[in-house]
Structures are given as structure tokens and as C-alpha cells.
């Protein structure tokens, strides 16, 4: 006997219609009731016809009319349930299906239909209730096995075992029964019985070597390592090139932290012709997810990849290489392999995203622009990457192109965070172009969306101070930043500098000194500000010290002329 492991929900409908007796009677003798029955039969037949040819909307209307004509007949309810199930309208499928089963409790197909719906929803407790009715109406071994499987999914191991034992009396040596009984005993922590079921499996199917692998893995799982080792070696004596067994034996040694032995069997598995590529890829992916493991076993993992490279040529392999080299921070090689993957799989968004992000990290702006342009052929709504392109254009001083890209984002994108970044980019570009009206306009638009955007408040306020414009507004913008983040050296410096601009020199000194204390002691711009403040306070010596410090920390900062002048004036 071969018992199917899974229940298949068949959407094909069964025509269960009422039996209408045809009477050879004179038209004059036909009763009103008989006329109604004939009309119902014609309607139901038309509904079936419409359903067969795919006119489901018409069929639904007709079946509902049938229900009005004869609400006690189960058939139209069942037909409606099938139509709703096809349309994935599970709630209505259940409502009409249950009504059909209630009207005709002895109908096997109606009960099976509802059981299958609940199983499809993974509502196993409800599926069990209906499947018990199915088995009561038809104890076909396949339905009995399915009920046992449902019991196991509900945690009713003993009920499941009772059914399986009855099945075994009639069907001895079923692989599905051995495996299900093994799982049930294992769940009950009856480990000896669970092992025995797998031993029965190997005894009944001695030529299926993978069954020995299942047994060995389970023995390893429950700590019976010596037995597991013996089974692995027996299986490999039977089939030394079995990829699954070799990989499983590698896992056995990996669990024992015997890396040389583990990778010996992994390499043998990777060379094996009967291990599919998916298993190999998944193994390497699992290693790469554990950064510490990858760092400790980099050479071994790279060797596995090299075996794959000699045997395979697909985008997943190249993506694996890219992940591997990204993990080791060798981004130049990583992006090369990611681009190789893209040549084979241009409709994979993940590959585009990783390739663009790595290129951006490497400051390869021209590559970023080229890749985003090509990506948009396949994905034209990935505004996070299109935004990266806009920044790349700005980095190459392609400001007009960056403006076009950023404006398109603002028009089309619904993501507030991305739009804010695009507006901020436009504000910075227009500031560089000395178009301060447009620059300020975009800063204002950002604050209308997010009034507590501290970075924008800081930058906008600082730019106003540099221009000596709207200093009261600049002070108001900056004040919130130091209230919200009082240890941020950048915000403290900006606020101090604006205070200096509005003539509050002593307060300015306090905030600039805070900025230096909280990390800006090597920042040339902050030291320059501090020197200016101390000069305003007639503290020449402090000014000279601050500006001399600049020459030590940043030789490119233009301070020499100012420093020479203050030295002369302070003599």
C-alpha cells in the first residue's frame, strides 16, 4: 500500500444534485410543486454549466437563486463553497460548505471538503473534527492515515499511534507509517521506540541508503554518537559517494567541533555528483550567517566555494562569493562577484541593491550611477537606490543631474524619510550654487514635514549665520538641537557660533568650550571659532593657542595668515 503523505485540496467541483423524477404526465396534470422542482432543476443545471465554462459570477447568482427556491437542498451551497474556495475567499467557502454538510450530514464529500479547507488554513484542531466524520463515513486507509497525521499536528500522539497500529495490521512495511510513528515516539520522548521505527525503515528498505542517514542523524541528535558513527560508516560502505550521507556525516563532526573531519566530509559531499546545488549553497549560507564561525574557518569555507566554482556556474554561487568577501571586508572582490551574479540574474533586486551599496561604500560614484540607471529598467520604484544615485551625481559635481534625480524622487516617492533626504540634498546643492532662496525653501519644506529634524535645524541655522542673515531664526533653529542633544559637539559649536554672531560673546564661549570638551578638541573649525571668541574677549594668548592647535591637527586649514597677524598684534 502507498499512502500519500499530504492531503491535496482538489478544487474541481463535484456535481451533487437533487434527484428529480421525470414523470410522463399530461401537462394539465403537472402540479405547482412539480413545476417548481423543474424550474429549480433547470436553474441548477444552468449554474453548473456557467461554472464549467468559467462564468463564476453568473454561477454564483444562479446558485443563490436556487437556494431561494429550495433552501433545504445542500447541492448549491456546496457548489458555491467550491467557487469561493477557488477565489481564495475562505470565509465564504466555509460558510456555504458547512451549511451543505449540515443539510446532508452523511455526504462524505461535503465533510471531506470542509476538513480540507481547515487543513489548508492550518487549523488542525477543526480539521480533526471534520476528518473524524470523514473516517466514520469512509475508513479508506488513506483517510485514516491523514487523520493520524492531523492528530500528530495537534499534539495528539497517542490517538495518532492507535490509528497507525490499526493500519499496520492491514499494511505492513509502509515508509510513511514508519516515519510518522518515529516522529510521534520522538515527541513523546520514547527515544528507543523512535529509533526502532527508523531501524524498521532501514530493514524494510535496505537499498535506500538515505534512510540510514536519517537514522544516524537521529542517533546523533539524541546523543547516541557511537551508534551514529557506526551507521554513517556502514552507509558509506554501501555508497561512498552519497552526497547527503557525506554532508550529514560532516554535520556529525561539526557538532563535535572536530573541524578537520567535518570539512573532510563536506568537501567529499561537494565533489559528489548526486548532491544537488541547493544543499551545497545552503550549507555555505549557514556558515556565512555565523560571523565568528566564518572568521575562524575562512580557508575551509573558501575551499568549499572553490569546489562549487569548478562545478557550477550560477548567480547563487557568485552571490555566495560576494557574501564571503563582504564578510572579510574585501569589498573590491565582493562587488566583482556581485556584478557577475547580475550578469546572470538581472531581475533579482537583492543583487542590484547589494552591488550598488558596495559600489557606493567604495566611493565608485560612476559605477553607482551606471548601475542604478540599468536597475531602473527592471525596478523603477526603488527610491532608496535612486537617492544614492543622486548623491553620487553630486559627488561628481553633476549638480544639474542630481537636481533632476532628486526632484523626480520627491514627485514619485511616498516614503517621507527618502523625500526628506532628497530635499536636503537639493537644499545643499542650491546653497553651493548660491541660490539661497531655493536652498532655504527646501530646508523650510523639510521642517514642515519634520520640525524636530536636528541635523537640518543645525545646518540651516549655521548657513544663515555664515550669511549673517535671519540670525534670530538661526538662533531659534539651533537652540532646540542643544536642548535635545546637549552633548553633541557639532550642535554645540553651531549654537555657540550663532550666539557669537548676535553679540552674546560670553555665552558663545561657554558653548564652544562644551563642544571642545565633548569631542571637538581636534576640529579645526571649532578651534577657529574658539580663537575668534577669545580674540573678541581680548584674550590674545588663548587665541594664539587655539589657532596654533589648528596647525597641529589640520595642515590644510587656512589659518596661517590669521595666526601671523594675531602674533604681531599681541606683541
N, C-alpha and C positions, 0 to 999 in steps of 0.2 A: 504494500500500500504506500502510495506517496501522498502525503498530506501537505497542502500548501501552508506556508508559514504565515502569510498575511491575508487578511480579508480584502478582496477587491470590491470596491463600490462600483457597481455597474449602473451607469446612468441610462442605459437603454430601458425603455419602459415596457411593462407587460400589460397587455390589454385584458383587464379583468372586467368583464361587462356583465350586466344582468342578463339573465336568460329570458328571452321573450318568446312565448309560444306563438307560432303562427296558426291562426285559425282560418280555415276555409269557411267563411261565413258570408252571408249576403250583407252588402253594405248597410242595408236597412237595419240589420240585427246587431251592428257593432255598437258597443256601449261607449259612454263618455269616458269611462276609466280606461277602456282598451285604446281609445283614440289618444288619450294622454300618454299611455305607455308607448304607443307607436311614435308619437312626437318626441318623447324622451329618447327612444332608441335612435331615431334619425339624428337628433342633436348630438348624442354621444358619439355616434359613428362619424359625424362631420368633425367633431372635436379631435377624434383620433386621426382623421385624415389631415387636418390642419397641422397637427403635431408632427406627423410623419414627414410632411413637406417643409417643416421648419417655420411655419407661421405660428409661433408660440403665443403672440399677443392675441390672435384670433382664437386659438385653442383655449386660452385662459378664460376669455369672455364666454365661450360656448360651454366650457365645463362648469363655470359658475351659474350659468343659466340652467344646466342640468341639475345642479344642487337645489336651485329654487323649485324646480319641477318635482324632484324626488330627493329630499334631504336625507332620507334614510338609506340611500344606496351608497356603498363605500367607494365604488369604482371611480367617479370623477374626483373625489378627494385624493385618491392615490395618484391619479394622473397629474393633478395639479402639484402634488408634492414632488413628483419627478421633474416637472418643468422648473419649479423653484430651485430644486437642487442643482439642475444644470446651470442656472443663473447665479449660483452661489448665494442665494437668499435662504440661508439655513433656517432662520426663524420660521418663515412661512412654510418651508419644506417640512419642518417638524409639526407645525400646527395641523396642516392638512393630512400628513402621514399618520399622525396619532389618531386623528378623527377617523380615518379609514380603518385603522386597526381596532379602534373601539367599536365600530359598527360591525366589523367582521373579525371577531377575536380568533377564530380558527384558521384564518387565512395565513399560511406560512410565509408567503412573500411579503405581506404587509408588515409582519413582525420583523422579518429579516431586514426590510428596508429601513425601519426606524433604528434597529440595532446598528446598522452600518452608518447611519447618519451620526449617531452618538460616538461611534468609534472614530469616524472622520474628524470629529471635534475634539478627540482625545478625552471625552467624558466617559471614562471607562466604567465607573460605578453604574451610570444609567445604561450604558451598553450591555452590561452584565444582566440587568433586569430583563431587557428585551431579548437577549440571546438565550436566557433560560427558557423563555417562551418558545423560541425557535427550536431549541433542542427537544422540548416537550412535544412539539408538533412533528419533528423530524430528527431522529437521532443518528443522522448520517455522520460517519466518523469525522468528516472534515468539519462539520459544525460543532461536534463535541470537542475537537482539538481547538478550534477557535475560542470556544467558551473557556477551555483550560488556559489558553493564552491570555484571555481577558482577566480571568481570576488572578493570574500571576501579576498582571499590570495593576491590579487593585490591592496587591499585598495579601491576597487570599491563597497562600501557598498550599495549605492542606487541602482545600477544596479542589485546587488545580491538580494536585497529586492523585487524589481519589479518582478523578476523571481519567487521568493518564494511565493509571493502573488498570482501569477497566478497558481502555483502548488496547493496552499491551496484551491482554488476554486474546484479543482477536488479531492484532497486528504486531507481531514480534519483530524487533530489529529496525524500527523506524528512526532515522537520523534525527528528525525533528523532535521526536519524543525524548530521545537520549539527551539532546541539548537543552530542551526545556526543563526536564527533570533535574539536570545538572544545575541549572540556574536556580531552580526552586530550592533544592537542597542547600546550595551555597547561601541563598538569602536566609535560610533557617539556621545557618551556621552548622549544618550537618556535613562537615567537610569530608569525612570518609565516604559518605554516600554520594556526595558531589563528585569526588574522584572516581568512584566506582562507575558512575554513569559514563564518564569520559573513557574509562577503560573498556566498558562495553562498546562504546562507539568505535574505538580503535580495533577491537576484536572483530566487530561485525563489518568494518570497512578497512581492512588492513592495507589495501592498496592506496588509500587516500592519506598520503603522508602528512598533509597539513593537519589532520586530526591529532596526530602525535604532538604537533606544535601547540595545539590548543591545550592538550593535557599537560605538557611541560610548562607552559606559561602559567597555568592554574596552580600547579605544584609549587612553582616559584613564588606565586602570589601569596600562598598560604604558608610559606616558609619551609617547605619540604624540598630544600635545594639539592640534596644528594640525589633524590629520586628524579628531580627535574633534569639534572645534569645527565643522568643515565638515559632518560627518554630522548633528550636532544641528540646525544651521540648515537643512539640506536636509529633515530630518524635520519641522521646524516649518513649513516652507513647504508641505509636504503636508498637515499637520494642526496648525494653530496652537493648537488648544485641547486637545491631547493632554496630559492631566494627568501621566502617567508620564514623558513626554519632558520636560515643563517642570520637573518635580521633579528629574529626572536632570541636566538642564542646570544647575539650581541647585546640585546637588552638585558639578558640574564647577567652578563658580566658587568654591564654598566651599573646595574643595581648594586652589585658587589663592589663598585668603584675600582674594578680591575680594567683600567682604560686600554692597556695594550691588547688584552684579549678581546675586549668589546670591539675595538676598531678593526681588529683582525677579521672578525666575523662580519662586521659591517662592510668592509672592503670586499670580502668574498661575495656578500649579498649584492653589492653594487655591480660586480662583474657578471653576476648571474643573468642569464637571458630570460629567465621566467619570473623575474620580479618587475612589476610594472613601474613606470617612471613616477607615478603619483606617490607610491610608498617611499621612494628614494627622496623625492623633493620634500615630503612631509617630515622625514627624519631630520634633514638638514635644517628645515624651518624651525623645528622644535629646539635644535641646538642653538640657533641664532637668537631665539627668544630669551635664552638664558645667557645674559651678557658675561657673567662670571665664568660660566662653563666654556663659552666660546673663547674667552681670553686665555684660559688655561689649556685649551686643546686646539688652538688655531691651526697648527700644522696638520693635525689629523683631519680636521674638517676640510681644510683646503685640499687634502689628498682625495677625500671623497668627491669633492667638487670636480677635481681634475679627471677622475674616472667618469663622472657624468658627462663632462665636456667631450671626452673621447667617444662617447657612445650616443649622445643626444645632441640635438640642435633645436631648442625651442625657447620661447620667450621666458618661461618659468625658470629655466636654467640660468639665463642671463640675469634675471631679476634676483635670483639667489646669490649670484656672484656680486651683484650690486649691493645687496644687503650685507654680505660678508665683508666687503671692503669698506662700506659705510661704518660698520661696527668697529673696524680697526682704524677709522678716521682717514683712510686712504681715499679721499673723495675724488681725486682725479681718475683713479681706476673705476671707482663706483659709478661715476657718471658715464664712463665709456661703456660699461656693461648695461647700464640702464638704457642708453641710446641704442645698443644692439638689440635689446628686447623690443624697443619701439619699432625697429625696422620690421619686426615680425608681427607686432600686435598694436597697430596704431589706434585701435578703437578701445584701448584699455586706459581709462582715466588715471588709475593709480600710477601707471608707468609715466604718464605725462607729468603728473604732479611731482613725483619724486625726482625726475630728471630736471625739471625746471627749478625746483627748490635747491637741488645740489648745485646746479649751474649758478644760481643766484648767490648761494653761500660762497662759491669760488670767485664771485665778482666778475663772472663772464657775461657781461651785460648784452653783448651782441648775440650770444647763444640764447640767452633768455628771450630776447625779442623774436628771434627766428623761431624758437620752439613754440612760444605762445601763439604766434601767427599761424603756425601749422596746426597746433592743437585746436584752434578755433574752427578748423574745417570739420572736426569731429565733435567738439564740445564748445559751443559758443556762449555758454552762460556760466562759465567758471570764473566769476569775477575776482575771486581771491588771486588767481594766477594772472588775470588780465591786469590787476592792480600792480603786481610785481613787474609786469612789462612796463607800465607807466613809470615806475621808479627807475627801471633800467634805462629807459629813454632819457630821463632827467640826468642820470649819472653820466651819460654820454653827451650831455648838453643839447640833446634833441628836444628842446623845451616845447616847441610848437607841436611835435608829435605827442609828447607827454600830455599836453593840454587836451588834444583831441581824444586820446585814450581815456583820460580821467573824466572828461565831460560825458563820454559815452557810458561810462560806468554809472555816473550819477543819474543819467536818464533811464537806464535799463535795470539797475540793480535794486533789489528790495531790502538788502541787508544794511542796516543802519551803521554798523561798525565799519564795513567796507566803504560805504559812502563818506563817512567822516574822514577816513584816511585819504580818499580821493580828493575831498575838498581841502584837506590840509596840504596835500601836495600842490594843488592849484594855488593856494594862498602863498606857499613858499616860492613857487615859480614866478608868480606875478610880482612878488616882492623883489626877486632878483632882477626882474625887468623894470623895476622902479615904477610899476603901475600900482601904486599904493591903494587907490580906491578899490580896485578889483581884489587885491590881496585882503584888505580889511573886510570886504564884503563876504569873502569865503570864511574868514575867521568868525564873523558875526553869525553866518549860517550854521556853522558848527556849534556855536554856543547856544543857538536857538534850539538845536536838537539835544545837546548835552551841555548844560550850563556849568557843570562841575568837571569838565574835561580839564584837568590840571595842566597837562602839557601844553594845550592850546592857550589856556589863560596865561601861562608863563611866557610862552613865545610871543604871543600877541602883545602883551604888556611890555616886554623887553624891546620889541621892534618900535613901539610907539615912543619909548624912552630914548632910543637911539635917534629917532627923528625929532625929539623934543616936541612931540605933538600929543594932545589929549592926555596930559600927564595925570590928571585926576582919574581918568578912566583907567590908565595904565596902573595906577596905584590900587584902584578897586579890583582890577583883574588879578593882580599879583597877591593881594592881601589874603585872598581865600586859599591860595596854594600853600602859604606857610602855616595857615591855621590847620589845614587838612594834613599836611606832611611837614611837620616842623623840623625834621632833621635832614631834609633834602637840600644838599649843598647848592644845587642849581637854582632851586626856588628861592632860597635864602639870599643868594647873590643877586638875583633879579630884583627882589624886593628892596634889598639894600641899595642897589644902584638907582632905582626909581626914587627912593627916599632922598638920595643924594641930589638927583635932578630937581626935586621940588624944594630943595634947600634944607631938608632935615638931616643935617650932617652927622650929629651925634647918634641919632637913631640908625642912620645908614651904617656908621662904623660898627655898631652892635651887631647888625645882621650879617655884615660881611665877615666879621670875626667868627660868628656862628658858622658861616659857610666854610671858612678855613678849618675850623675845629671839626666839622663833620665830613671832612674828606677832600676839600678843595685846596689843601696846602701846596699841592704841586700844579695847580691850574693857573696858567699864565694870565688868563683873562681876569680871574678873580683877584689875583695878586696885583694886577694893573689897577683894578677898581680900588683896591685897598690903598695902594700908593696914592691915587688921586684924592681919596678921602683924607688921608693923613697929611697930604700937602695942603689941603684946604684948612686943616686944623693947625697949620704951621708946625707940623712935626716932620721936619726935613729928614732927620736921621731915620725915622720909621719908613718914610717914603723910599729913601735910598735902599734900605734893607729889603723892602718888598720888591722893588724893581731889579735889584741885584739877584734876588732869588729867581726871578724870571729867566735871567741869562743862564742859570744853572739847570733849570728844568725844561726849557724850550728855546733852543738856539734860533728857531725860525721866527719867534715872536718879535715884532718890530718895537723894541724898547730902547735901543742903544742911544738914539738921539735925545729922547726924553731923559734918560738916565744921565747923559753927559751934561745936559742943561741944568738939571737939579743939583748935580755935584758942583757946578760952577756957582750957582746962586746961593748954595748953602755954605760956601767958604767964608 
